Amino acid sequence: MWLRCLTTGLALWPATVLVTWATHNSRLLPTVILLGSFLAPGCFALWAHERYGRRRALGLLPGCFLTGGVLGVLGASVLEHCLLSPSMTLSVGVGLIEEAVKALALVWLLRGHPRIHGQRTGLVLGAAVGFGFAAFESSGYAFSALIADRGLSLRALVETEVLRGLLAPFGHGLWTAILGGALLAARRQGRFRLTDQVVACYAGVATLHTLWDSMNGIAGWLVRLPVAGGVLGGPEQERLRLLVCSAGLLAVALAGVAWLASLVRSTGGASFHGPEGT
């Protein structure tokens, strides 16, 4: 199913963009934003379920993706507005808050399913919450890119959605899958426990999130060091900054993928537990 959804979406989204550009019909812009924002996260969440989850647990997936995603972006928006201000540590606060609200959204959604537990269960449902968060967040970024100084910019909208779609597997879905696995591995008799493993996973995914968000600034700082700045001109420094930023993002993505892969291997063949997943 995930492959059919992906191929259909990859045909429909460019067609919608082309028709919007050719007809200048601004009423199609919401379709472009929603389809482009939800295509990659939705297909990856569905793939995670089909690859690692059992069929009868599918009923939990839409709620985790949609409700969990909305709760995550709302909670993060409120807390970031109330607690954070522009500073050197802004990315740290964003990472801590967003990973916490996604985990809390997963806990709240599973409160009525006391027999749902296990690390692999958490990996799948955590990924669904994370990808839902990514989809709604991407739609916001796409809308912001659309609103240009000189009017609506379809090009900026398309560039934003393509970039975020390509990066979707290595961000929120990956991080929340890891934390969700720890949360449900520690669940006993329907109760979530704040174990050392859960705290360590939270700190780890928040660190990956922080590094991901701040990599552009880190790269800019590195290329302005006296060693680099003394021998490179403006264009060369900009190319070096892009190279360092890309290498840093790749390193963060590979670290997250390797972490998740080790968790998947450690779970063996077990999947969902309880009546909902038998």
N, C-alpha and C positions, 0 to 999 in steps of 0.2 A: 504493500500500500504506500509506503513512504516513497518508493521510487516512482510510482505512478503520479503521486502528488507533486513530486519534484519536477518531473518532466513536463507535466501539464502546466505547472506554475512558470517554468522557464520558457514556455511557449506563450502563455497569456500575458506575462508582465511586459516583455519587450513589445508585444502587439499593442498593449494598452498605452505604453509610452509613445509608440510611433503614431497611433491614432490621435493622442493628445497633442503631439507636436504638429501633426498635419492639419488638424481641424481647429487648433487653438481653443479647444473646448475645456474651460477651466473646471467644469463640473466633473471631469474625469480624474482630476488631481487626487481626490480622496482614494479612488480606486488604485491609482499608482502607488500612493503612500502605503495603504494597508496591505496590498498584495506584495509589494517589495519588502515591507518590514516583517511580515509574518511568514514569508515563504521559507527562508532558510531555518529560522528557529523552529517553526512548526514541523518541518520535515525531519529535522534532527531529533526533536522530541519523539516523533512517531517512530523513527529508526531505533532510538534507544529502547523504546517499549517493545518493538517487534524483535529486537536482537536479544534483549535481556529480561523482558517481562513476559508473563503468561497472559493468555488471551483474556481470561475472565476478569483480570485486574484493569482492563482498559477503561472501565468506568471511572477510575480514579484519575486518569490522565487528563481529561479535559478540565476538570476542576483545578488540578494543580497548575496546568498551563495558563488557563484564563484567570481564574480567581486568584491564584497565587501570584501571577504576574501583576495584576492590578493592585493587590494588597502591597506587593513589594514596592512598586513605583510610588504609590501614595504614601506609604510609610517613610520611604527614603526621602521623598520631597519635603514632607513635614519636618522630619528630624534634621535634615540638612539646612532647611530654612531657619530653624530655631537654634541650632547648635553651632553651625559653621559660619565662618566669615573668610573672605579672601586672605590667604596667608601661605607661608611656605609649607605648612602641614595640611593644606586643604585636601590633597589626594589621600593622605592617611585617614582623615576623618570620613571621607566618602567611602573608602574601602571598608572601614569598620562598620559604618552604618548600613551600607547596602547589603553586605553579607549577613549582618544580623537580622535585618528585616526579612530577607528571603528565607532564612532558617526559621524565623518565627512564623512566617506565613505557612510553611510546610507543617510545622507543629500544629498550628491552629486547624488546618485542613484535615489532619489525620486524627483529631481529638475524638471523633466518633467511630474510629476504626481501631479499637485497642489491640486487636490481634494482628495488625499489619506491622511487621518488624523485619529486621534483617538488613545486612549491609547492602546486598544487591537491590533490595526493594528501595532503600534510600538512594542508591545511585540513580535509579530510573526516575523515581518521583522527584528527587532533588533536581535532576536535569530538566524535568518538565517545568518546575517552578522557575528555574534559572532562564530557560529559553523563553518562557512567557514574559518574564521581566525584560529580557533583551528585545523581544518583539515590540512591546509597548514603548520602551525607551527609544528604540530605533525610529518608530513612527514620529516621536517628538523631535528627534534630531533631523529627520527628513523634512518635517514641516518647517523647522527653523531655517534649514538650508534653502527651502523654497522661497521664503520671504527675503528677497534681496533688496538692496538700497534703491535700485532702479526698477523695481517691479518684481514679478514672479520669475524665478529662475528654474526652469525645468532641468537644465544641465546640472546645476548644483544639487538638485534633488536626486537625480539619477546617480551621480557620482557618490553621494553620501550613502544611498541604499546599496549600491554595488559593494562599496568598501565594507560597510557594516555586515552585509550578508556574507562576504568572504571570511570575515573575522569572527562571525557568530559562533562557530564550533569551539573557539579557544577562549571564550570569555565567560559570561554569566552562567551559561549552561554547564560548562566544565567545572567551575568553582562550586556551584551549588550542588552539583552531583556529588562531589567529594565530601562536602559538609553534610549533605543529606545521608550519605552512606554511614558516616560516623554517628549521626543522630539516631538512626533506626537500628544500628548495630548495638547501641547502648540501651535501647528501649526494652524494658522488662515489665511484663504484666500490664501492658498498656500505658506505662509511665515513662516519660522521657527523663533521662538522667544527664546531668552536666558532669561528665567524666573528664579525666585528664586527656583522653583521646579526642573528645569533642572540642575541648578548649584548644588543644594543639592544632586540630584541623581548622578551626575558626581562625586562629592566628595565622596559619599557613595560607589559607585562601585569601584572607584580607591582605596579606603581604603581596601575593601575586596580583591582586586587584590594584593595590597601591602602585606597584612597579609598572603595571600596564598603563594606568592613567597618567603617571608622571614621567614616562619614558621620553616624551618629547622634550620636557624641561631638562631631564638628566642629560640627554644628548646635546642640547644647546649649551649646558654648563660645561660639558666635557670638551667640546670643540672651542670654547672660549678660554681654556686654560692657556697659560703663557707658552707652553711647549707647542701647542697647535696654533694658537692665535698669532704667534710671532712669525710664522713661516707661511701662513695661508691667507689669501685675500678673501673678500666677501663671498664671491661665487663658489670658491673652493670650500670655504667653511660651511656654506649651505649644503653643498653636496655631501660633505663629510657628516654634517648633522643628520641628514636623511639616512645615510648609510648606518650610522651608529644607532639611530632610533629604530630602524628596521631590524638590525641585528639584535637589539635589546628586546623588541617585541617577539622576535622568533625564539629567543632564549626563554622568555617567560612562558610562551605557548608550549614549547617542548617540555619545560619543567612540569607544567600542569598536565599535559598528556601522559608523560611518564608516570606521574603520581597516580592518575586515574587508572592507567593500565595495570599498575601494580596492585591496586585495589580490586580490579576486575579479576585478575589472576588468583588473588587470595580468596575470592568468594566461591570458587569452584563452579558447580553447575546449579546450585540452589537458586531459586528466584523468589517469587512472592510467597508469603506465608499466611495462613489463616483462611477462613471461608471465602473471602473476597478473591483470593489468588489461587485456589486449588483447581 
